[in-house]
Amino acid sequence: MAITAALVKELRESTGVGMMDAKKALVENDGDMEAAVDWLRTKGLAKAAKKSGRIAAEGLVAVAVDGGKGVAVEVNSETDFVAKNADFQDMVGGIATAALSVSDVEALKAAALAGSTVEAVLTDKIATIGENMSLRRMASIEGDSVVTYVHNAATNGMGKIGVLVAMTGGDEAFGKQVAMHIAAASPASLGEADLDPAVVEKERSILTEQARESGKPENIIENMIKGRMKKFLSEVTLLGQAFVINPDLTVEAAAKEVGATITGFIRMEVGEGIEKKEEDFAAEVAAAVAGS
C-alpha cells in the first residue's frame, strides 16, 4: 500500500510522534493504521505521545559559542529532578551544539544528533525517562566576540538562566560581568531604539494620566512626563541601567571605560511565559478515591 502524506499526518496527529517515526511505522505495517499504532507502542513511542498533554515548565537552558556566533536553547521537562539527570543534560548539550548550525527551532528539530535527528532523540528520551519534554525555543546572536554566563548552573554550559553578550572591544572578564548583570537585572532591550514601541507608548500613557492627576499646569506636566520616561528607560534598557558592578556608572558608561561596545544580548530563563498548573493535592487524592 502506498504511504501517502495524508496517512503520515493522520498517524502523527493521533499519536503525537515525529514525522519520520510515523512514516516508518506505516512502512513497516503496509499502511495499516492500527498496526502502525501498535508498532509505535511496542517501540515506546506511543507511550511518549501520551505524555504530550502534560505541562513541561522545568528543564534547562543551554548556551554554546563557536567563534563569533552564540546560541541559547531551552529544553523543558515536567520536573526539576529530570533537569539533574545526566542523560537529559547530555542531550540538551548536544542540542545546543546542533543549534550552532541552524537558524530556528524547526530546523533544529530536523538537525542531526547522535545518528538520528534532534526530534527523534527527544522523543526517545521521553519514552525512556518517562516525562513529557519539549524543545521550546532557541535564539542566536553574532558579534566580534560572544561571552556566555549561566546562572544556577546544573552542569557546564546549562542551568536555569542562560545569557549571551555580543560586543566589540573589551575583554572576556568585562563581558562576563555584563552577562551577570543581565541575568540579575533582566533588561527588556539593549537601548531605547530596540524597545517595543507599544511598550513605550503604554508607559507614556500611564505616566501622562498620573501627571494630569496632580492638577499642575500643562508645562509642568510635560516636564514631569519627560523626567519619568527618562527614569523608565534607564530601568528597562541594558545600556541605561546602573551597572551592578559599579552602580555609579551606567552599563554603557562602564563599557566605554574599558573600550567596549555592547552590540546585543540574549537572556533566556527556563519556563518564563509558561503558565504552570497549580496542583491541588487534596483534590487530586479525593478524585482518585471517588474514581476507585
Summary of the structure (lengths in Angstrom):
residues: 292
radius of gyration: 24.4
end to end distance: 44.3
largest distance: 81.2
contacts: 935
relative contact order: 0.11
helix: 50%
strand: 24%
